[in-house]
Amino acid sequence: MTGTDEAEAAATAADEALYVLTAVLLTPAQFPSVLGDDYPEACAALGLGPYAQGYGLVLGQDGTGARWTVVVDDVSLVAVAIASWDCGMEYELSPDERTVVAALPGWPLELAISAPDVPAPHDPEPAPDIPRPLTPPDTSEWGPAQRRLGADEIALQWATWREQLGSDAFAPGEPDDEASPAESSTPSQDEAVGAAGETPETTTLTDGEHPADEGELTGVRRVLAELRGYLDTAPPIGRVRSAFAPGGARTLRADGPGWSLVARTDDIAFVLLDACPGEVHPIGRGTELPALLDALDGIAVRPA
């Protein structure tokens, strides 16, 4: 090989190298909910089949700055990398080529970071053998993607949201006469997706009062009915997910057509609706909610 050939080969290798920026899991129990209401829907957004063991998604740039999402079936490797990064530790994520399922152009999620010393992030040049680049879901307006992000944020900031509801009707372990979907909070649209550093404001209705829009009450009751339906007919995998919560409780995330729910098995629930932009509706414990949440936890998928 001549010196020129060696230089060209080195340049090609540099262009093809992936500079890893981040990674996420795509499994039945843990997937970017912005992509869908359940695991199969999230997989379909990337053109993937709902592989039972799940995938790891490695997001990065090549030497030209082009965005790429590398899909691997070594979920454990990606999980270790994410855990290490979350602990502030360095971890070089370099998946074995044998674990690569697909290399997809673009990113399915919005990233605010980029690789140093390479051009700014951009989609790869179109080519016959390259599919249409992935793009993040549009969250500029209220809709399913932003509604699910809002529910994720409530799950992450549970204490902040819970502290706003200080009435006896929402006291944990002291149920009302019945679970009350009539009580609602109405933060702004930005607050519903968790504006950093801000505490959302809520307006809680007392027992016997109803939302100004009776459709809101109907919508929340529909959510409760559909959740009970999940106990009779199993929903698509990932529609109901269970995660750790303090005190031996579990945090539940459930989704359905036009709605998302976040709940603690030892406490209350919050519902977000596509039909009610930016609004968050708390549901009191009541006599029925605890049993419903425990039953949902029984059918939920959990992280391995």
N, C-alpha and C positions, 0 to 999 in steps of 0.2 A: 504494500500500500504506500503510495507516495505521500509526501508531506501535505499536499493539497487534499488528498482523499482523507487523510487522518483528521485534518481540520474540519472538513465537511461532516465527517462522521461524529466528531465531538460536538459540533454545532447542532446537528440533528438530535443527538442524545440530550443535549441541554434543553432544546425546545420541547422534547417529549417528556422530560422529567416533570413529576407532579410535586408542586410545593404545597404541602398540606396546610390548610388554614383551620379546619375544624372537622368534626365528625359527629354524627348522630345515629341513634339506633332506629331501626324500622322493624319492630317486632309486634306481635299481637298485643302485648301488654304495654309497650312503650314506643310510640311513634309520634312524629310531629303532627298534632291534631289539626294544624292549619291546613293540612293536605286532604283531610276527609273525616267523616263521622265515625269511621271504623277502619280496621286494618286493611281489608281488601280494597276499600276505596282509596286509602292512602297509597297502597301499592300501585293501583291502576293509574294514579296521577303521574307515576314515573314509568309506566309501561311495564311493570313487573307483575308476576304472578304472586299470589299470597302464600309464599313458601312458609310452611309451618314453623320452621326454626327462626325465620326472620333474616334480616340483612343488617349490615353496617354500611352507612353512607359516608364516604370520605370526600369532602369538598376541598378543592384546591385550584391552583392555576398552573398552566404549563409555562415553559420558558418564554413564550410569546405574550403571556398574560391572559390567555384564554381560560375561561371558566370550564371546569370539568367536575363531574360527580362520578366517583368510582364506587360501584356497588360490589360489596364482597359478602361472602357467606360465612366468614369467620367472625361471628357476632361477639365471641368472647374477647378477641383481640381488640375490637373497637370499644367494647365496654371497659376494658382495662385502661385504654388510652383516655377515655372520657373521665373515668374516676381519678386517674392521675392528674389530669389537667385541673379538675375541680378542686383537688387538694393543693394546687399550686406547684406541682412537680412537673419536671420535664419528662416527656415521653415521645420518642420518635416513632410515629406510626408509619410502618412500611409493610403493607399487606403483601403476602406472597402472591405471585402472579397466578398460582393455581387456585387461589381463593376468589379471584376476580370474576364476577358474574357479568358485569357490563361496565363500559366506560361511556357515560352519557354527557353530551355537551350541555353546558349551562348549569345553573344551580336551582334547586327547587325551593330554597329558602333565601331570605334576604340576609346578606352579610355586610357588615359595616367595616370589615377589615380586608386587607389585600396583602399579597406577598411582597416583600421588599426587593428592590433591585430588578423588578420586571415591569413591563408596561401595565397600565391600569386594567382592571378586570373588564373583559369584553367577551362576547360570544365567539366561538371558533368560526372560521370562514366556512360558508356553506360548501358542502361536497356531496356527491351522490350517495356515498356510503355512510354519511353522518345524519342522524335524525334531527328533527327540529329541536333547538335548544330548550332545555327546561327553563321555566321562569317561575318566580314566586307567585303565589296567589295574590290577587288584588285585595288589599286591606285598606284602601283609601276611603272606602265607603262601607257603611254597616251592611253586613251580610254574613253568610255561613262562616267564612274564614275568620273574620274579625270577632264574630260571636264565640267561636271556639277558642280563639286567643284570649278573649276576655275571661272565659271559664278557666283556662290554664292559669291566668294571672291571679284569679281569686284563690285557686288551690295553693299557689305559691305564697300568697299574702293573706292566708286565712285569718290570722289574728287581727290584722288591720281592718278587714271587712267585718269580722265578728264583733269587734269592740264598738262598732257604730250602733249595734242593736242591743241597747241596755235594758229594754223593757222586760218585765217579769214573764211576758208571753214567750220570750225567747231564751229563758234561763235553761241551761243544759240540765237534763235530768229531772225537770219539773214540767211535764207535758201539759199542754192546754187540753181543753175538752176534745179538740180534734185538730188534726194538721191543717193549718190555715194558709191556703195559697192566696188569700186576699190581701196579705201584707206585701208591700212592694217598696223598693228603693229605686230612685231614679238619678244615678250619677250621669255626668255627661258622657258622650260617646268616647272621648279620649280616656276618661277615668275608667270606663268599663274594660278597657284593654290595659289598664294599669299604668297610668302616667307615673314615671319614676319620681320618687320624692314627694308625691302628693297624696293626701288622704282623701278618698272619695267622700262626698257628702251624700247622705241618704235622708229620705223622708219616709218614716215608717207609719203605716196606718194602724190604728188601734182596732181591736176586735169589733166586728159589726160594721166597720166602714168598708167601702169598696173602691177600687181604682176608678178614676174619672172615666176611663175607657173600659167598659164591661168586657170588651174583647180580651183585655189582659188577663182578667180572672179566668175566662174561658180557656185561654191559651195555657195557663199554668195547670189548670185541672186536666187539660188534654195530656200534658206531659206526665202527670201522675198516672193517668189511665194507661198511657203507652208503656210506662215503666212497669206497671203491674202486668201488662201483656208480655213483657220480656220474660216474666217468670213462667208463663204458660208455653210460649213459643220462643225458643232461643234466638236472639238477634244475631246479626253477623258478628264474627269474632272481633273483639276490640271495642264494641259499642259500650260495654261496661267494663271499667278498669278499676282495680283496687291498688292502693299504695299505702305505705307506712304513714301513720299519724301518731303523735305523742299519746302517752297514757294507755297504750294497748288498743287504741281505736284504729280505724282505717279511713283513708280519704278516698271517696268514690268520685269517679268522673264518668258520666254517661252522656250519650248524645243520641239524637234522633232527627227526623226530618224537621228542620226549622227550630231546633232547641238544643240546649246544653244544660247539664246539671252538675253542680259540685256539692258534695255533702261530706259530713263527718258522721260516722256511724254512732258516735256518742253525742251528737249535737243536731244542728239544723241543716237545711239545704238551701242552696241558691240556684235560681233558674234564670237563664237568658233566652230570649226569644228573637228570632229573625223579625217577627212582626212588631217588636217594640225596640226600636233602635236605641242603644246605649243604656237600656234599663236593666236593672238587676232585681229579681223578685225573691225575697227570702221566704221560706216555708217553715212555720213553727213546728216544734216536735210533735205535739198532738198525741193521740193514742195510736194512730195508724203508721205514722212516718217511721218510728224506730223499727217496727217489724219489717216494713218495706225495705229500709236500708240494709238491715241484716240479711234479708233474702237476696237482695241484689249483690251484696258482698259474696254470697255463697255461689253465685254464677259468674262473678267477675273474673277476668284474667289478671294474673299478678306477675310482677317481674320475677324472673328466675333467681 
